[in-house]
Amino acid sequence: MFGGYDREPRADVKAVAHITGGGMPEKLKRMLAPSGLGANIFNAFEPGKAIQIFQKLGNVDDEEAYKTWNMGNGMIIATETPERVIEIANEHKIQAKIVGYTADSPELSIDSRGVKTFGKRLSFKLN
């Protein structure tokens, strides 16, 4: 997708965040901090059944769940060509979609898909 020593880029990839341990706020902070931008995540993937069960059993609120787990979102790619990125991901049988957009202020807002506040907007500072 983003090229290599022996091939040209196939898409305009600005930044990539691999969402594992630490969750979306921490990973997007690392990705966006140099630019001073934030993000509005309005169409995230839904957490898997295991995360939903753990969240219920442990009485974990959605804010903490998004800080701790990937909540169903394995990677976020910042690009000006999202359709191309999605096309390339699909070629490799990777499920992809537009989940949000960058914002001018260093904040992250996520429309929750968690079990406690589904649909509520969660906010995190990125600075």
N, C-alpha and C positions, 0 to 999 in steps of 0.2 A: 504494500500500500504506500509506504513512505520511501521506498527505494532502498538502495544499498550501494556498496562499493562497486558492484558490477551491473546495476540496473537503475534506470530512471524512476523517479516517483510516479505513482499512478493516481495519486490524489494529493490535494493540498492539506496536509496535516500540520496544524499549528502546535498542538500539544496532546499528550496522552496521559490519562490517569488510570492505573490498574487498581481497581477498587477491591482491596482485600484488607485484612486486619487493620483497623483504624477507620474504616468507613469513608463515606462520601465527603463529609466536611473536611477531614484532615487531608485526604488525597486531592480534593479540588483546591484546597488552600495552597498546597505545594505547587499545583499546576498553574494556578492563576495569580499567585502573589507577585511574581516579577512584573506582571502587566498592570497590577492594581485593579483588575477586573473582578467581578463576582459572577454569579450564575443564577438563573431561574430554571429550576428543574420542574417541569409541569407534566411530564409524560414518562416517568420512570417505569422500569419493569417492576412487576409485582414480586415481592419476596416469595421464596420457595416455601413449601409446606413445613419443612423442618424449622426454618426461621420463625414462622408463625407459631408453631407449637412451642419452641423455646421461649418466645416472647410471652406467650400466655402462661406457661409453667413458671417462668421466672419473674412474672409480673414486671417485665421490662417495658418502660414507656418508649414511644416511637422516637423521641429525640435521642435517647441513649442507644436504641437499636441502630439508627442511622449513623451514629458515631462509632459503633462497634462492628457491625456487620455490613456486607455489601448490599443487603436488602434486595437481592436479585439482579444487581447491576454490576457486571464483572469488569467493564471498562468504559471509560468516557473519553471520546475523542473530540477535541476542539478543531473545527474546520470551517472554511468558507464554502466548501463543496460537499455538504452532507449527503446529497443523492449519490454522488460518486463513491463516497466512503461506504454507504449502505450497499451499493451494487457490488463492490469488491468483497465486502464481508459476506454477502449472500453467495457469491461464487465459491466461498470456502465453507458454506453451510453454517455460517455464524449468524444468529438472529441479531438484527440491528434495526434501530429506528432513531428518529430525532427525539431526544428526551428533554431538550431545553435549549436555552440560548445564553450567551454571556450578557452581563449587565455592567453598567458603568461604575456602580458602587461596590466596594469589597465585601459583599454579603452574599450568602448562599440561601436561597429559598427553595424548599422542596415541598411539592404537593404530596403529602404523606400517603403511602400505600400500606402503612403499618396497621396492626390489628387494633390499636388503641384510638387512633385519631385519623382513620382513613378519610382522605379528602381535605384535611386541615392543612393549612400552609405552615410549615416549620421554618424558622429562621436561624441562621448561624452566622457569626462574624468570621470573616476570613483574614482579618489583619491582627 
